[in-house]
């Protein structure tokens, strides 16, 4: 996949994510999409396949009234794009033992996207 096409696909994914457009995100993915969220070196969420991703994305959507990922840097390596992300979100619901609805969350992270056949095959979010 050409670098520009890979970057464009990642940008479309982030736009759909920011708009809470789950079906828009799924259109960019292989059927066997793998998603992992890794925090402090520990995998705390993992899905395989579009149906499992849709379910997780639906749960996540309910937690935020607003969210925005901003890509601050790209690194393209073969069939992978690594992006540095600034993330801000406003909670729509209280988190167990954590922040309350209406509070804002801000963090920096990295996402790694792997492609196959012009679509997303693996997404790994690191924080």
HELIX and SHEET records of a PDB file:
HELIX    1   1 UNK A    3  UNK A   18  1                                  16    
HELIX    2   2 UNK A   22  UNK A   26  1                                   5    
HELIX    3   3 UNK A   50  UNK A   63  1                                  14    
SHEET    1   A 6 UNK A  42  UNK A  48  0                                        
SHEET    2   A 6 UNK A  29  UNK A  39 -1                                        
SHEET    3   A 6 UNK A 119  UNK A 126  1                                        
SHEET    4   A 6 UNK A 104  UNK A 116 -1                                        
SHEET    5   A 6 UNK A  80  UNK A  91 -1                                        
SHEET    6   A 6 UNK A  64  UNK A  77 -1                                        
END                                                                             
